[in-house]
Amino acid sequence: MSQTKRNYKATFILDNRGKEDSVESIIEVVKKEISAVQGEVTAVENIGRREFSRKTDDKFPGGVYVHMTFSAPAAAPAQLHERLRLNGSVYRALLENA
């Protein structure tokens, strides 16, 4: 029995300070995490570095924003949040239905 997939839009704030990983390699890691929850990435848009309007940490005043659209089963957003919570390169993730 195949699961129906839903379309999602996601915004990720990436944190690569103190790491040798480039932004592109972190994006590839996020794509692998999406495919690990049976998702298929359809589009990626690297917005670039933006400053936060409200800083929670003076040592981290801004991050790299990336928009992704993907299709995945209904349980995938919760699984993806949990997998990305363990990843230190993803500072924040916002997922919404497209």
C-alpha positions as CSV (number, residue, x, y, z in Angstrom):
1,M,0.0,0.0,0.0
2,S,1.5,3.3,-1.1
3,Q,1.4,6.4,1.1
4,T,0.1,9.6,-0.3
5,K,2.6,12.4,-0.3
6,R,1.9,16.0,0.7
7,N,3.8,19.0,-0.5
8,Y,5.8,21.1,2.0
9,K,7.7,24.3,2.0
10,A,10.6,24.5,4.5
11,T,12.9,27.3,5.6
12,F,16.1,26.3,7.3
13,I,18.5,28.6,9.1
14,L,22.0,27.1,8.8
15,D,24.8,27.6,11.3
16,N,28.3,26.9,9.8
17,R,30.3,29.0,12.2
18,G,33.4,27.2,13.5
19,K,32.9,24.4,11.0
20,E,34.8,23.6,7.8
21,D,31.6,22.5,6.1
22,S,30.4,24.8,3.3
23,V,26.8,25.9,3.0
24,E,26.4,23.6,-0.1
25,S,27.5,20.5,1.9
26,I,25.1,21.4,4.7
27,I,22.3,21.7,2.2
28,E,23.2,18.2,0.8
29,V,23.0,16.8,4.4
30,V,19.6,18.3,4.8
31,K,18.5,16.8,1.5
32,K,19.7,13.4,2.7
33,E,17.7,13.9,5.9
34,I,14.6,14.7,3.8
35,S,15.1,11.6,1.7
36,A,15.6,9.5,4.8
37,V,12.0,10.3,5.8
38,Q,10.8,9.2,2.3
39,G,10.7,12.8,1.0
40,E,11.6,14.1,-2.4
41,V,13.2,17.5,-2.8
42,T,11.7,19.5,-5.7
43,A,13.4,22.9,-5.3
44,V,16.2,24.5,-3.3
45,E,16.8,28.3,-3.0
46,N,19.7,29.6,-1.1
47,I,18.7,33.0,0.1
48,G,22.0,33.8,1.7
49,R,23.2,35.3,5.0
50,R,20.7,37.5,6.8
51,E,20.9,39.2,10.2
52,F,18.3,38.3,12.8
53,S,15.9,41.0,13.9
54,R,16.0,39.6,17.4
55,K,19.2,38.0,18.5
56,T,19.1,35.3,21.1
57,D,22.9,34.9,21.1
58,D,25.3,37.8,20.7
59,K,27.9,35.4,19.2
60,F,25.4,34.4,16.5
61,P,23.8,37.5,15.0
62,G,22.6,36.0,11.7
63,G,22.5,32.8,9.7
64,V,22.2,31.4,6.1
65,Y,18.6,31.0,5.0
66,V,17.6,28.2,2.6
67,H,14.1,27.6,1.2
68,M,13.2,24.0,0.1
69,T,10.1,22.5,-1.3
70,F,9.5,18.8,-1.1
71,S,6.9,16.1,-1.0
72,A,6.7,13.6,1.8
73,P,4.2,11.4,3.7
74,A,2.2,13.1,6.5
75,A,4.4,11.8,9.3
76,A,7.6,13.2,7.7
77,P,7.6,16.7,9.2
78,A,7.7,15.4,12.8
79,Q,10.4,12.9,11.9
80,L,12.4,15.5,10.1
81,H,12.3,17.9,13.0
82,E,13.6,15.2,15.3
83,R,16.4,14.3,12.9
84,L,17.4,17.9,12.4
85,R,17.3,18.7,16.1
86,L,20.3,16.3,16.4
87,N,22.1,18.1,13.6
88,G,24.3,21.0,14.9
89,S,24.4,22.7,11.5
90,V,20.7,23.4,11.3
91,Y,19.9,26.3,13.7
92,R,16.1,26.5,13.0
93,A,13.7,24.7,10.7
94,L,10.2,25.9,9.8
95,L,8.0,23.4,7.9
96,E,4.6,24.3,6.4
97,N,2.1,22.7,4.0
98,A,2.4,24.1,0.5
